[in-house]
Each structure stands twice: as structure tokens, then as C-alpha cells.
């Protein structure tokens, strides 16, 4: 394929370019291949082909030349050249609109058909070594995907909001504790806040501990991080909500069956732009009051953006705490941040507590590293560490499974519902927020201290329960912690790359695609429900059960197809938006930071 395109570019492509009014020289300059020495027979020249001047030295008129080009389009060679040019341009630029997982398959197919040196083949099969915090990227990506599953599937299966056993009909397997983590979107949001607190502060905490000039490095790091943070958060949002406003002007959205709001349609483009501008200004206002989850407000063009002001407030808080305790003793720092976290938790702002926890985990990862080197963690038998971290992970998943509705009446949560601070008592949403936050803290901590397992090692058979480490130094370097493997695989890492784009677009596509399928499905289900209820009233219970089973089977299959289609489009859009917008927003943020901040000396 690539060889064929090369031939097109070197032959018919240049002719078609000249045919449309260019020249072979300019085509060569635009060609990605190196230009080759040419002769009159290889370059397309109108005068040479037509001899329009009949031996004279005068140039033909532009009208005559254009007339020739138009007539030449009707010839087989002209049409062939034009088609080759169009096809070449499509093949060259269409990857920009394709997701990377499709273009990667194409490049892998092309590369597999061309022989490579043994050294290159060996390097290609060698797995790239991930960073020590790569599992957090994967965890963030999986959490973003769970948020999408939560918002999409609760449109079709609102019963999933109920806890298992809340009512006699609440007996679906995915309502059970631990399994419901797979669609617990609110738990995933708490994971976001912990990860943000960790990654935003790790570099500065590391500078405090290990830098030869901590005062300079801490101030320089904090200034840069604080300056870049609003650009990093809001630049992609400006683009995504702007596109959404355009879609709203074209009436791309339909009413939400659950009563949720949709991006508003205004009477004119000027009204639409003015409304979008006012909504955006309100959302990005850094001085607005954000008090826990009591005055949450997102954007009229994406209601899920309520987390962004919380994210920005949490970022400012951890930066201030780092600056305040940067020159203090480390135990004073830990005590101060822990006190701030506890204070906010008691007052009901658990989201900000999670940012503080992320900061504490960053400190912990340096003074008490998860690999156990230089700390008492390394002296704990590996089997014991597996048991502790595995138990913490399971318990964390159980707490993160606290249901949205019926938690105090659901098995496994009845006692927990009474064991909360005063602020959270008597309110199901607050009780859920408390326990899913505790569960998220336990789960991330379990990932941090999960023992390393060598590649291919059967840990349950070959681990020496009485030995701190039964791995060689080489195995320790090549291996990775057991629980972190869930988030260091290629799929989780890919989700981590597109996590922000996925979060920005999942709600929009849920409406554009999901709701369009849900409306007729809901109408069919309601009609079937009226039918089997009529059969029950008439005394035909068996026939009613058969009608219900058939309707449920049809509804389930249509849901599966809709979920597949919606997910495919979401991955496509998120991937393209990530490569075409988000990546460039990051680069622009860095350029603005480099330009605006004074160089340190």
C-alpha cells in the first residue's frame, strides 16, 4: 500500500496538481518524499504538452491554459491523475480523523509485511518500562470509563441505583457489593480526587526531600504548577463546550427521559454564543464559592463538569499546604495536612479531604516506598503483605459499592449507615459519599503497597510466606506489584491517555446516541408492560410471564447493541479529541508558562 502511494505521488499526483493550477516544482516541495531530478518527460508542463504558442516565445493566456486544464479533465489520463491526487490526500489526512487504535493496526499490518533487521525486531518486542506511578494513569482511565458506564447504563437500567436486597425485586447480580464497583461512577470521582492530590504534589514533595536546593526548587515547582493548572483544566473545556453549543444550535440533542437537562437551543447564533460565554465565565470563575457538594454547578453544556471547580479548589488547597509546610519538619507537615483533612471531612467537605489524602500518599511514597527498600515494609513477609493489601482492596471495593438508593436497608451496609459523623447522618447521599471516600482511600493504599511479583510468577504457589522477598534483584526490577497489574496493561494505559477527553464527551454522546435509542425502546417496553399487566388482571399469569420474558430479552439485546455503538463512537471521539485538542492544549499551556514566567537564576 505504501509503495503504491509512493508511485502515485511521484507520477500521477504531480500531474494532477499541475492540472489544478499548480506546478510540478511546487508539488515536489509539498511532497513528503525527497524530490528527484526530473526531465521534460517526467514533469507536466502545459506548454510542452500543447505547444500552444506554435513556436513563438509568447506565453499562452490564462484563459487558454485554464480551458486546457478543464478539457484535460475529461480525458482518461486527466481523470486518473485527479483521482490519484484525491485518493493520495485522503490516505494522507484521513488518519487524523481515525482513532489511534485503528491507525495502529494499519501500521502494524504494513510493518509486518516489510522485513526488518533482527535488532529492530527485538526492540519492537521489548516491552517499554513503565514509570512507578503508571498504575495511577491506568486507574484514572478505568475510573473515567466506569463513570461513563454509570451514566449510560443508569439511563437504561435505573434499578441499578438500588442496593442488592433493598426490595424483593432488587436481586440483579450487578447490584451486589463489590461487583457494583464496575458501575459505581460516584466512587470513581473520589478516585479522581485522590489521584489529583497525589500527582499534583509528588514533584514538589520529592524536591523537599531530595533536592540540593529545596527552597528554590519548591518555589519554582509550585509557581509553575499553580500557573499552569487553570489552563490545563479549562482549555479543553472551552473547545468541547464550544462544539456542544454548535451542536445545540443545530438541535442535535433530544429530551432526557429521566428529566435531566440538555444543552439549550437558542433562537440565533448570537444568542447561543452569548449564552455559552456567560455559562463558561461562571464555571471558570476561580473566586466562586465551592462548599462541599451543597452548591455544585457545572455547565449548561455539560452537567458533568461540576467536578472541575472542585478539582481547581482542591489543587489550590494542596499547593497552599505544600507552601505552608515546605520548610517545616516533615512530621509537622504530616500532622498539619492530616489535621486539615480531618477538619474538612467532619465539616462535610470530603472531596477536599481526598486531595489532602493524595498529598499524604505522595509524602508516604517517598518516606515509606512501596517496594520496601530502606523501610520496615521490606521486612514484612511477602505472603503477609499480599494478604493485607488484598484484604484492603476487597474491603475498599465493598465500601465503594455503597448504593445510591436504599443503602441503609441493603444487606452489608445497614450497620455502616449508622457509623458516620454527625454531618452525614440521615442523608443517603452524604452517607454514600462518606463510605465510598473511605473505600477509595483503602483501595489506592492497597495498590501502593502491593508486593512485587516477577513476570510469570505464580504468586500463590511460589511465594515464601516466611521471607520478606523470594525474588532476585533482576526479578525485582522486571516485576511489578500484583494489584497494580490491573492498571498497567495496555488497555488501562490507553484509557488513561484519553481519560480527560472521555470524561468531557461521554455525557454528550450519551444523549446524542443513547437517548435516541432509549426513546423507542422505552415506548416498546411500556407497551409490553401494559400488555402483561392486562394478562395478569385477566388471570393469565403464565402468558404474562412469557410476554415479560420476551420483552426483557428484546430490550436487553437492543441495550447491548446501543452500548456497543455508543462506546465505539465515544472511544473514537475521545481519541481524536485527545490527539487533536487535548495534547495541543497541554503544549500551549507549557508555552504560555515558559513565556510568562520569569527565568530562574
N, C-alpha and C positions, 0 to 999 in steps of 0.2 A: 504493500500500500504506500509506504513512504517513498519507495523507489519510483513508483508510478507518478506520485505527486511531484517528485523532483524533475521527472521528464516533462511533465506539464508546465512546470514553472519555467523550464529552460527553452520551451518551444512555443506551444500554442498560447501560453499565458501572456508572453510578451507581445505577441501579435495582437491579441485581443485588447491589451492595454493601449497599444498604439491606435487600434481601431476606434477606441472610445475617445481619442483626442490626446493621448499621452505620447510618449516616445519610448523607444527601447532603452535609451540611456537612463531615463527616469525610472523605468521598470526595474532595471538592474540595480539601481540604488535602493529601491524598496524591497528587493528580493532578499530573503534570508540566506540564500545561497551565495557564495562568492561569485562575482561576475567573471565570465571567461572571455578571452579575446574573441572578437566577433568579426565577421566579414559581411559584405553586402548581401550575401546569400542567406545569412543567418539572422540578420536584423530586418525588421519590417519597415520599409521606407516607402512612403506613398509615391514620391517622385520616381523612384527606381521601378516600382511596380507598374505605374501607369504611363510614365513618360508624357505627362500632361502638357509639358511646355514644348513638345515637339522639337527638342534640341536647343531651344532657347535657354537663356540664363534666368528668365523671369520665374518667380515663384508663382504657383497657382493661387487663385483667390481662395479665401477661407470658405466661401460658399461652395466652390467647386470641390475642395477637399472634403468638406462635410458631406456633400452629396455622394462622393465616392464611398465614404465610410458607411453611410446609410444603405447604399446599394450593395456594398460588400456583405452586409449582414444577411442578405437573402441568399448568398452563396453557401454551399456546404462548408467550405473552409472557414468562412467568417462565423457561421453559427457554431461550428465546432470550437473555434477559438474562444468565442464568448462564453459558451457553456463550460469550457475548461477553466476559464477565469472565475466564473461564478462558483463552480464546484471547489476550486482551489481556495477561494476566500471562505466558503462555508466550512471546509475541513480545517482551515487555519484558525477561524474565530469561534466556531461552534463550541469548542471545549470551555470557553468562558461561561457558557450557559449550561454546561453539564456538571453534575456533581462530581467531586474528585474520585469517588469510588467507582464511577463508570469510566472516567478517563484513565484511572489507574489500571483497570482491567485491559483497556485497549493498549496502553504502553507495555503492560506485561506480556500481552499476546505478541506485539511487534518485536519486543526484545527477545522473546523465547524462540522466535523464528530466525534470529540472526546469531551466528556463532560468536562466542566471547572467549577471551583468554581465560585460562584457568584461574588466575589471580582475581579477575573481576567476578567470576562465578563464585569463588569462595567468599569474597567480600559481600556479595549480594545476599548470600545465605547466612551471613553472620548477623545475629540479632543486635540491634542497636541497644546499647546500655542506657537504661532509663535513669533519671535522677532519683534521688532518695524520696522526693516528695511527689513523684509521678502518680502515685496512687491517689493523691488528693485531686489531681486533674481528672482522673478516671471517676472518682467518687462524685465530683461535681457534675460530670457529664451524665452519669447514671441518675443522679438526683434530678437533673433537668428533664431527663426522659421520663422519670416517674411523675413529675409534675404534669407533663403532657398526658400521660396515661390517666392520671387523676381527673384532669379537666375534660378529657374526651369521653372516657367511659362512664363518668357520672352523668353525662347527658343521656346516655342510653340505658344505664343501669343505676338509677338513683338509689336503689335499695342498698347498694354497696356502702352508703354513708352509715348505715346501721351497724351496730356491733353484732357479732355472732350470738344468737340466742336472745336478742333483745325482744323479739316477738316470735311466736311459733313459726312464722314464715321465714325468719332470718336464719337460714341454715345453709347458705351457699358456702362453698369451700373457701372462696376468696374473702369471706367476711371473718374468717378465723384469725386469731392472733398470729403474729409473725408473717403469715402469708399475705396479710393485707398491707404489709410494708411495700409490696410491689405496686400498690396504687395509692399509697398514703402521701399525697402531694404536700400536705402541711408539714409532715416530718422532713421532707426533702428541703423545704425552705429553711428549717432550723439547721440543716446540714450546710446550706449555703453560708449562713452567717458565721458558723464556726470556721469553715474553710477561709472565709474572707479575713477574719481576725487573725488567722494563722499566717497566711501568705503575705498579707499587707505588712506584717511586723517582723517576719523572720529575718530579713536582711538587716534591719536596724538592730534587732536583738543580737544577731551574730556579730555585728560591728561593736556593740557594747562589750561583748565577751572577748573577742579575739583581735580587734583592730589595734594597731600600734598607736593610732591617734584617734581614740574613740570620740572625743569632743567634736572634732572636725567631721568625721565620717557620719556620726549620728545626725548632726545638724544638716549636713549635705543630703543624706538619705531621706530624712523627714521632709525637708523642704521640697525635694523633687517629688516624693510620693504624694504629698499634700497638693502640690500644684497640678499634678497630672490626674488626680483622681476624678474631678468633675468632668474633665474632657473624656476620660476613658468610659465613664458611665453614660454620659448624655449624648455624645456624638452619634453613636449607633442608633440611639432612641430618636434623635431628630430625623434621621433618614427613614427609619421604619415607620414612625407615626406619620411622617410626611407622605409616604407611599400609601399608608392606610387612609389618610384624608382624601387622596386622589381616588382611591377605590370607593370611599363613601360617597363622593360626588357622583360617581357612576352607578350608585345603588348596588354595589356588589354584596351587601350584607342583607340578611333576612332576619325576621324577628326570632328571638331566642324562646324556645318552648318552655324553658324553666324560668322565664321572666328576667333573665339577665339583660344588661344594657348592650347595645351595639353602637359602633361608631356612627355619629349623627350625620344625616344628609342635610345640607344647607341649600338655600334657593339659588345661589350663584357661586361662582368660583371665588369671588372676592369675599363673600360671607364665609365660605368654607375656610379660606386661608386665614381670615381674621379670627375665626373660632379656634382653629388649630394653634395659631400663635398665642392666643390667650391661655388656652389649656396647657400648652407646653411651658409657657412662662411660669404658670402657677406650679407645675410639677417640679421644675428645676430650681425653683426659688430656694436657695440654701438657708434662708432665715425663717422658713416656715416652722411651725411648732409640730413636732412629731412626738406624741406622748403614748408610748406603747402601741397598742393596736386599737386605741379608743377613738382616734381621729384619722384613720387611714384614708388615703385618697390617692388614686392612681392617675390615669389619663382617660378621657372620654374615648380616645382612640386605641386604648389597650388597658383594660381594667386591671390586668395582672401586674402592671408596673407600680403597684403600691409598695412593693418591696424596695424600689430604688431609693426613695427618700430615707427609708430605714437603713438601707445599705450605706448611704452617704453619711448619715448621722453616726452610725457605728464606726465608719472609717475615721471621722474626725475625732471621735472619742478615744480610740486606741492610739491615734497619733499624739493626742494631748497627754495621755497616760505615759506613753513612751518618753515624751519630752520631760514630763514632770519627774519621772524616776530614773532618767538616763544617768545621772551622776550619783545616785544613791546606792547603798549597799543592796545586793541582789535580794536578800531576804526581805528588806524593806519594800523593794519593788513587788515581790510576790504577795506580800501581805496587803500592800496598798491596792493592787489590782484585784485581789480576791475580795477585799472589802467592798470595792466599787461594784464588783459583780454581784455579791450577795445583797447589797443595798438595793440595786435595781431590780433584782429578782423579787425581793419582798414587796417592793412598791409596784410590781406588776409589769415592769418593762423587761421581760425575759429575753427579748430579741437583743437588746444591748448587752445583757449578761452573756449571751453566746459569743459576742465579739470579744469580750474580756476573756472568756474561756479560750478562744482561739489564740489570744496573746499569751496566756499562761501556757498553752500547749507548745507554742513556739519557744518559750523560755525553757520548758521542760525537755524539748527535743535536743537542746544544747547541753544543759547541765546533767541530764539523765537520758542519754541517747537510747533509742530503741534497740540498737544492736548489742547493748550491754557492755560496750568497751569502756573500761575505766569507771564502772559503777557497779553497785551491788546487783543490778539487774542481770549482769552477765554471770553471776554466781548462782542464780536460781536454776534448778534443773529444768531442762527444756520441756520435759513432759508436764511439769507443774505450770510452766508458762503457757503451754498450749491449752491446758485445762482452764487456767484463769482467763486468758484472753478469749478463748472460745465461749466460756460461760458469760463473760461480759458482753460479747457480741450478741449472743442469743437473748440475754436479758434486755439489751438495748433495743433489739428488734421487737421484742414483746412490748416494751413501753412505747416505742414509736408506732405501734399498732393501735394505740388508743383511738377508738372510733369517733367520728364526728357527732353522731347521734346515738343516744342510748348507752353511753359508756357506763354511767352509774348502775345500770340494770343488766349489763352484759357480764357473763362469766369471765373471770380473770381480771376484772377491773373494778369490781364492786368495792372491795376494800381500799384499793388505791384511790378511788374517787373521794374518799374522806380524809386522806393523808396529804393535804395541801395547805399552804399558808392561807391566812385569812383573806387576802385579796382575791384568791381564786375560788373560794368556796361558793357553792350554789350557782355557778355558771359553767355550763358544759364546755363552752368554747375555751374558757380560761383554764379549766381543769385539763382539757386536752393539751393546750399549749404547754402547761407545766410539765406533764409527763412525757410528751414527745420530745421536749427540750432535754430533759434528763436522759432519755433514751439515746438521743443523738450524741450527747457528751460521752456516754459509756461506749457507744459504738466506735466513735472516732478514736477514743483512747485505746480500745482493743486493737484497732488497726495499727496504731503507733507502736505497740509493744508486742505484736505477734512475732514469734520466733522465726528465724530464717530456716527455710527448707531448701536443700540442694536440688538442682534440676533433676527431675525423675525420681526423687527420693519418696518412698512410701513412708510418710512420717509416722503413721500409726503402727508400723512394723519395725522400723529401723531406729526409732528414736530411743536413746538410752535415758530412761526416766531418772536415773541417779546421776547423770552427768550434765553439767552446765552446757556443754557443747560436744557433740559427737561428729562434728564436721571438721574437715581440714581447712586450712586457710584459703586454699583455692576454691573449695566448695562454698565457703562463707562468702567469698567475693562474687561467685557466679550465681548464688541462690538469691532468693527474695523471701520476705515474710509470707507465711502461709495465707493469712487473711487478706493481705494486700494483693494477692494474685487475682482476686475477684475484680480488681480495678486497674490492673496493669496490662490486661490483654488488649489486643488491637482494637476491638470494638469499643471497649470502655474508654480507651485513649482517644479514639475518633469522636466519641460523644463529648469528651472533654474539650476537644478543639472547637466544636460547633455549639457548645453549651449555651453561650450567651445568645447567639442567633436563634437557637432552638427555643429558648425561653421567650425571646421577643416575638416570635412568629407563631407559636403553637396556638394561641388563643384566636388569632385572626383566621388561621386556616381551619380551626375547629368550626368556626361559623360559616366560612365560605364553602367548605366541603361537607363537614359533618352535619351541620344543621339542614343542608339541602337534602340529604338522605334521611335524616331523622324525621322530618315532617311527614312524608308519605308513610314511613314505617310506623310512626305513632298512630296515624289515621287507620292503617290496617289493623294494628293491634287493638285499638279501641273498638273497631267494628267487630273483631273476633271476640273480644271480651263481652260485648253486648250479646253476641250470639250464644256463647256458652252460659252466660248468666240466665238467658231466656230458657235454655235447655234445663238448667238446674231448677228453675221455678216450675217448669213443666214436669219435673220428675225424671228426666233423662240424665242422670248423673254420669253414667258411663259414656254416653255420647258427648257430654260437656267436657269430660276429661280428655277425650280423643281430640276434640276441636282445640282445646287449650294446648295440648302437646304439639299438634301440628302448627299452630300459630307460633308457639315458642321456638320450634325448630326453624321455621322460616325467618323469624325475627333474628335468631342467633346467627344464621348464615349471612343474612344481609348486614348485620353488625360486623361480622368478621371481614366481609369484603370492604365495607366502609372504612374500618380501622386500617386495613392494609393499604387502601388507596390514600387515605388521609396521611398515614405515616410516610408513605413513599414520597408524596408531594412535600411534606414537611421536611424530610431529610434533604430533598432536592433544593428547596428554597433556602433552608438554613445553611447548607453547604455553599451555595452560590453567594448568599449574603455574607457569609463569613469571609470568603475569599475576595469578594468584590467590594465589600464595605467595611466589615469589622477589622480586617487586617490593616487596611489603609487608615482607618481611624486610629489604630494603635501607632502606626508610623507617624501620622500627623501629630498625634499627642506628643510623641518624643521630639519631633522637630520643633513644635511650639515651646516645649520645655527647654530644649537646647538654646533656642533663640532668646527666650525671655529671661532665663535665669542667668545671673552673673557667673562667670567662670571663677571657680575657686582657686586660690593660690596658696 
